Amino acid sequence: MNNQSAQPVLDRMLQAIKAMHLTKVAAFSKAGIVPSAIYYALRIGKDIGVASSQRFLDAFPNVSSDWLYNGAGEMFIGNDA
């Protein structure tokens, strides 16, 4: 397993949010994810659950699910950021 795929999904979510020039609060609110749950996960070093990551993908369909879950391929589908 390479380091990219071992990276937690939450870390990749944060990378995508930064690339889209959004705040964490705005992005997670758009996805229907309670920001305080994210901050708690970050604080204790825990990854995000599948349901929350799917809500993120539903809210941001230009983010590649393969990249988000596995670290494979490009961050965005097409050239959208």
N, C-alpha and C positions, 0 to 999 in steps of 0.2 A: 504494500500500500504506500503510495507516495504522500508527501506532506500535504499536498493540495486537497486530496480526498479525506484526509484525517482531520481537516479543519472543520470545526463545528458549523452547522447550518446557520446559527445565529451570527457568527462572524461574517459569513458570506452575505447574509441579509444586510448587515451594517455596511459592508462594502458597496452593495447595490444602492442602498439609500444615499450614501455619500456620492456615488457616481451620478445619481439622479438629482443631486443638489437639493435634497429634501432634509428636513429635520427628522430626527428619530420619532418625536411625538407626532408630527404630521403624517409620516409614513405608516406608523403602527396604528394610528387612529383611523386612517383611510382603510386599512386592512381589518379593522374591527378587533385589533389586539390591544389589550390593556397595557399601556406603556409601563406602568409600575411592575407588571409581571416580567417584562423584558429587563428592566433595571435590576430586579431581584435575581433573575437568572444570571445576568452579567456579574453581579456582586458575588454570588456563590460559585461561579464558574460552571454553571449547568447549561446544557444546550436547550433549545426550544423544542416543543413538541410538534408532532406531525400535523395536528389540526391547525395550529398557529402558522406553521410554515405553508400549509395549503391555502389558508386565508391570505397570506402575503402574496402568493402566486396568483390567486384570483384577483386581488386588487391591482397587481402589477403584471399583467399578462406578457409584457415584453421581457420579463426576467426569465431566463432559461431554467426550467425545472431540473434538467440534468446538471447544470452548473450549480444550482442551489443545493441540491441533495448530494452530489458526488464530486463537485469541483471540476467536472469535465466540460470541455468546450468553452464557448464564449459566454460572458455574463448575460448579454442581451441577445434576444432573437432578432435577427437583422442587424441594423446599425443603430437602433434606438437606444437612447440613454435617458 
